[in-house]
């Protein structure tokens, strides 16, 4: 992934520096994860990237990563840390790729092939089949998947 690929500057040399063009270049070296690109339009000026990242600080199953050079870095880290199935079971916001431009926030995030689906489904099954409350289902899911620990390790390893 490249934060500011030269392609945009090349095009702006021809069309003019004020051309409303935003380019992101992505090289995906592995098929073990999904990479998503999301553009969020606001009615007014978009919030700063830090404000967007703050929303996910305490969110279950979402890690904000700054220095991952791509999905392979995350996958390799998960494998080296001994995560089950080398899977983080969460969404990874690539924070260095989040930009606020005018009324738009651009962000990239990735997840493992199974992603957050397995822990969320496990939590759902605890509630549906065993009538557990949210807090009981959450605690049971956490005891199996160790999401908080995984998130802390990922965010520490891929910190600014």
C-alpha positions in Angstrom: 0.0 0.0 0.0 1.2 3.5 -0.8 -0.1 6.5 1.0 0.7 9.0 -1.8 1.4 7.2 -5.1 3.0 9.3 -7.7 0.2 8.6 -10.2 -2.0 11.3 -8.8 0.8 13.9 -9.1 1.5 12.8 -12.6 -2.1 13.3 -13.7 -2.3 16.6 -11.9 0.7 17.9 -13.9 -1.4 17.4 -17.0 -4.9 18.4 -15.6 -3.7 21.0 -13.2 -2.9 20.9 -9.5 -6.5 21.6 -8.4 -7.9 18.6 -10.3 -10.2 16.7 -7.8 -8.3 13.5 -8.1 -7.4 11.1 -5.3 -5.4 8.0 -6.0 -4.4 5.1 -3.9 -2.1 2.3 -5.1 -2.4 -1.1 -3.5 -0.4 -4.3 -4.1 -2.1 -7.3 -2.6 0.5 -10.0 -2.1 -1.7 -12.6 -0.5 -5.2 -14.1 -0.9 -5.5 -14.8 2.8 -7.2 -11.5 3.6 -9.8 -9.1 2.2 -8.7 -5.5 1.7 -11.6 -2.9 1.6 -11.5 0.7 0.6 -14.3 2.9 1.9 -15.1 6.5 1.0 -17.5 8.2 3.4 -19.1 11.4 2.3 -20.4 14.0 4.8 -22.8 16.9 4.4 -20.2 19.2 5.7 -16.4 19.1 6.2 -15.3 15.5 7.0 -13.9 14.8 10.5 -10.2 14.4 10.9 -8.7 10.9 10.6 -7.9 10.9 14.3 -11.6 11.5 15.1 -12.5 8.5 12.9 -9.9 6.3 14.6 -11.1 7.4 18.1 -14.6 6.0 17.3 -13.0 2.5 17.1 -10.8 2.7 20.2 -13.0 0.5 22.3 -14.8 -1.3 19.5 -14.8 -5.1 19.8 -13.0 -6.8 17.0 -11.4 -3.7 15.4 -7.7 -2.9 15.6 -6.2 0.3 14.4 -2.8 -0.4 12.9 -0.2 2.3 11.8 2.8 0.5 10.4 1.6 -2.6 8.6 3.0 -2.5 5.1 0.2 -4.7 3.9 -2.0 -7.7 4.8 0.9 -10.1 4.7 2.5 -8.3 7.6 -0.6 -8.8 9.7 -0.9 -12.4 8.7 2.8 -13.1 9.4 2.5 -11.5 12.8 -0.7 -13.5 13.7 1.2 -16.7 12.7 4.3 -15.8 14.7 2.1 -15.0 17.7 0.4 -18.4 17.5 -3.1 -17.0 16.9 -5.6 -19.8 16.0 -5.6 -20.5 12.3 -3.2 -17.6 12.0 -6.3 -15.5 12.1 -6.8 -12.3 14.1 -10.6 -12.6 13.9 -10.9 -8.9 13.6 -10.9 -5.9 11.3 -7.7 -4.0 10.8 -8.0 -0.3 10.1 -4.8 0.8 8.2 -4.6 4.1 10.0 -1.8 5.6 7.9 -4.1 5.2 4.8 -7.0 7.2 6.4 -7.4 10.6 4.8 -9.9 13.5 5.3 -10.3 15.5 2.1 -13.0 18.1 2.0 -16.3 16.3 2.7 -14.9 12.8 2.3 -13.0 10.4 4.6 -11.1 7.7 2.8 -10.1 4.7 4.7 -8.7 1.2 4.1 -9.3 -1.8 6.3 -8.6 -5.5 6.0 -9.9 -8.7 7.6 -9.0 -12.3 7.6 -11.1 -14.6 5.3 -13.1 -15.6 8.4 -12.7 -12.2 10.0 -14.9 -11.1 12.8 -17.7 -13.5 11.6 -16.7 -16.4 13.8 -16.6 -14.6 17.2 -19.7 -12.7 16.4 -21.6 -15.8 15.4 -20.3 -17.6 18.5 -21.7 -14.7 20.6 -25.0 -14.9 18.7 -25.3 -18.6 19.3 -24.6 -18.2 23.0 -27.6 -15.8 23.2 -29.9 -17.8 20.9 -29.3 -21.3 22.0 -28.4 -20.8 25.6 -30.3 -17.6 26.4 -27.2 -15.9 27.7 -27.3 -12.2 28.2 -25.0 -10.0 26.0 -22.4 -9.6 28.8 -22.4 -13.4 29.5 -22.1 -14.2 25.7 -19.4 -11.6 25.3 -17.4 -12.9 28.3 -17.7 -16.5 27.0 -16.6 -15.5 23.5 -13.7 -13.5 24.9 -12.6 -16.5 26.9 -12.3 -18.5 23.7 -11.1 -16.0 21.2 -9.0 -13.6 23.4 -10.0 -10.7 21.2 -8.8 -8.0 23.7 -5.4 -9.6 23.9 -5.1 -10.0 20.2 -6.1 -6.4 19.6 -3.6 -5.1 22.2 -0.8 -7.2 20.6 -1.6 -6.1 17.1 -1.9 -2.4 18.0 1.4 -2.5 20.0 3.3 -4.2 17.2 1.9 -2.0 14.5 2.0 1.3 16.5 3.1 4.7 15.2 
